Amino acid sequence: MSSWIVVLYVQNPSETFLVDLLFSYGTLQLERVQLATFGRRLKGTHEVLSGFELVSLPIEDQHVIEVSGKAIHTIAKFTGNTSDTIPGMAYEVTSDELEQADGYEVEPCQRIAVELDSGLRAWVYVDGRSTKSHDSARR
């Protein structure tokens, strides 16, 4: 697997910040979830993920239900079919924020690296029960 890093220049070009991209198609796009999880609104761009479809995911974690306001979320399930697409947002997050997102997500969510339709590489939370199919399709 190749590694990837995005370097951003902010105000002073001599100061660089390493960030990851996190693709969100669900509740991590909600302002209240971002504020509760990261303490700020995230910056991002509209992106598309192919080869996955959204399926319903009942939530039992009361904290997640309270933060999101939803007892049913969606989760990306690998299909391998390029006509299956999920629109969403690719957000710039730090490695600490990525760990905070890991804490927000529930089972069976698993974070994996993917290539978005634009060619950008990003992390995304998918149905961990479907990642074996995704891993074998990448080989």
N, C-alpha and C positions, 0 to 999 in steps of 0.2 A: 504494500500500500504506500503510495506516495504521501509525503507530508506537505502541508500547506500552511502558510501564515499570511495574514493581511497586515500591512503596515500602514498606519494612518498618520498624516502630518496634521497637527492641530496647533493653530496660532503660531508657534515657533517651530520652523522646520527642523531645528536641531533636537526637538523633543519628539520622540516617536512612541507610539503605544501599540502593543501587539493585541489584536482582537481576533476572535473567532466569528464565524457567521453561524447563526442559528435560524433554521427555516421553521416557521410556525404557520400552521394552517388552522389553528383552533384557539383555545382560550388564552394562550400566551400573547395573542394580539389585543386582548382587552386591556384598557388602561388600568383598571382596578387590579388586574392580575399582575401587570408589569410593576405597578407601584408597590404591591404587597410582596412581590418576589424579588425585585431588583432595587426598589427604592427610587426608581426614575422611569420616565417614558423612554422606550427604546427607539433608535433610529434605524430605518430599514428601507428596503426597496421591494417592489412587487416582483415575485418570481413564481415559477411553476416547477413542480416535481412530477416527472413521468414514471410510469411503471408501478404506481401505487394507487389504491382506492381508499376512500374513507368509509369506515364502518363505525357503528355505535359502540360506545364503551360506558357501561354503567359505572358510576363512581360511588364508592362506599366511604371514602375518607372524608369526614365531616369538615375538616379544615379546607380541603380543596373545594368542596361544595360551597362553603361560606365565601371563600375568596372569589370563585368564578361565578357563583350564583346559579350553577347548573349541576344537576345530578346525573345528566347524561352528556358525555363529551364525545368527540370523534377521535379515531385513531387511524393512522395510515397503515394499511395492510399491503404487503408486497404482492403484486400480480405478475410482474414481468411484461405486461402488455403495454406497449408505448402509447396506445390510445387512451389508457387510464391516466388521467392527470389530476393533480391537486394544486389549485392556486393558493398562494400564501404570501408571506413576507419573509425576507432574509434580513435578520437583525444583527447588528454589530454588538457583540458581547465580549466581556473579558473572560478569562479562564475562571475567575472567582464567580462571576455571574452564571457561567455555564454550570458550575457546581450547584449554585442556588436553584437553577432550573431543574437540575437532577432531583433536588429535594422536593420540588413542587410536583413533579410527575409521579404517577402511581403505576403499580403493576397492572398490566404486563408491558408497560412502556419501556422501550430500550432505545438509547441514543446511538445512532450510527452515522457514519460519514457518507454523504451522497453527492452526486454531481447534479446540479439543477439544470434545467433546459438551457439556461443562459451560458452554461459552462462553468459557473462558479461552484466551488465546493463548499458544502455547509453541513453542519450537524442537523439531524432531525430525529424526533421521537417517533418510533414506529411500534407496531405490535410485535413484541419480542417473540411471539409464537410463530411469526412469519419470516424471521430473519434468516433461518437456515436456508430457505428457498432463495432469498436475496443473495446470501453469501455464495451459494453454488452457481447462481446466474452470473456473478461477477468474475468467476474464474475462467 
